Amino acid sequence: MQLAAIVEALSLPSGHASVADIEVAGGYCSDLLSDVMGKAAAKSVWVTNQIHPNVVAVASLIDAAAVIIAGGVEPEAETLEKAQEVGIPLFATDLPAFEVVGRLYELGVRGTIRSV
């Protein structure tokens, strides 16, 4: 599935020009950074409530397709800057993480875990 379709379906802010070409392989939801580093598969959409710059570092490390910050919290300015710097699409939504994951599932996005 293309990230652009997810952005449209979830009414995420479309400030990222490059989302049209990004293929999403699955999804992962966790707020524990070490969990995401150890288990999230590449090209996953990562759903979290974390807002600090380490989110971008982890997303870059796992080669995430995008990060969706759920729950109506806004990412820190430094987080937004880092995301733009490294090219990680980062979105914020008022929807709770549970709702975001449910909607992703309805769109056909399935949970993915990195194979060891």
C-alpha positions in Angstrom: 0.0 0.0 0.0 1.2 3.5 -0.8 1.7 5.9 2.2 -0.3 8.6 0.3 -3.4 6.4 0.5 -2.9 6.1 4.3 -2.4 9.9 4.6 -5.6 10.5 2.7 -7.7 7.8 4.6 -6.6 9.1 8.0 -6.8 12.8 7.0 -3.2 13.3 8.1 -1.6 16.7 7.3 -0.1 16.5 3.9 3.1 18.5 4.3 5.3 15.8 2.9 5.7 16.0 -0.9 7.5 12.6 -1.2 4.8 10.4 0.4 3.4 9.3 -3.0 6.4 7.1 -3.8 6.6 5.4 -0.4 5.5 1.8 -0.2 4.2 0.6 3.2 5.0 -3.0 4.1 3.1 -3.2 7.4 2.7 -1.5 10.7 4.0 -1.5 14.3 2.6 0.2 17.4 4.7 0.8 20.5 6.0 3.5 22.7 9.0 1.6 24.0 11.9 2.6 21.7 13.9 -0.6 22.4 10.9 -2.7 21.4 10.6 -0.8 18.1 14.3 -1.2 17.4 14.2 -4.9 18.1 11.0 -5.9 16.4 9.6 -3.4 13.9 10.1 -4.4 10.3 11.5 -2.1 7.6 9.0 0.0 5.7 6.5 -0.2 8.6 4.3 2.7 9.6 5.1 3.2 13.3 2.3 4.4 15.6 3.4 6.0 18.8 2.6 8.7 21.4 6.3 9.6 21.8 7.2 13.2 20.7 10.9 13.6 21.3 13.7 13.5 18.7 14.7 9.9 19.5 11.6 8.8 17.6 13.2 10.0 14.4 16.5 8.3 15.2 14.7 5.0 15.8 12.5 5.4 12.7 15.6 6.0 10.6 17.4 3.0 12.2 14.5 0.6 11.3 13.9 2.3 7.9 10.3 3.1 8.8 8.0 4.2 6.0 6.5 6.9 8.4 5.8 7.7 12.0 2.3 8.6 13.2 2.2 10.4 16.5 -1.3 9.7 17.9 -3.3 10.9 20.8 -3.4 14.6 20.1 0.1 15.4 21.2 2.4 17.5 19.0 6.0 16.5 18.3 8.7 18.8 19.7 10.1 21.3 17.2 13.5 19.5 17.2 11.7 16.2 16.3 10.1 17.9 13.3 13.4 19.4 12.2 15.2 16.0 12.5 12.4 14.2 10.6 12.7 16.7 7.7 16.5 16.5 7.9 16.6 12.7 7.5 13.5 12.3 5.3 11.2 10.5 7.7 7.5 11.4 7.1 6.2 12.3 10.5 2.5 13.0 11.1 0.4 13.9 14.2 -3.2 13.1 14.7 -5.8 13.7 17.4 -7.0 10.1 17.0 -5.9 7.7 19.8 -3.3 5.1 18.9 -5.9 2.3 19.2 -8.1 4.1 16.6 -5.2 4.7 14.2 -4.2 1.0 14.3 -7.8 -0.1 13.8 -8.1 2.2 10.7 -4.8 1.0 9.3 -6.0 -2.6 9.7 -9.2 -1.7 7.9 -7.0 -0.4 5.1 -5.2 -3.7 4.8 -2.1 -2.8 6.7 -1.0 -5.7 8.9 1.3 -5.9 11.8 4.9 -6.8 10.9 7.7 -8.1 13.1 11.3 -8.1 12.0 12.6 -11.6 11.3 15.7 -12.4 13.3 
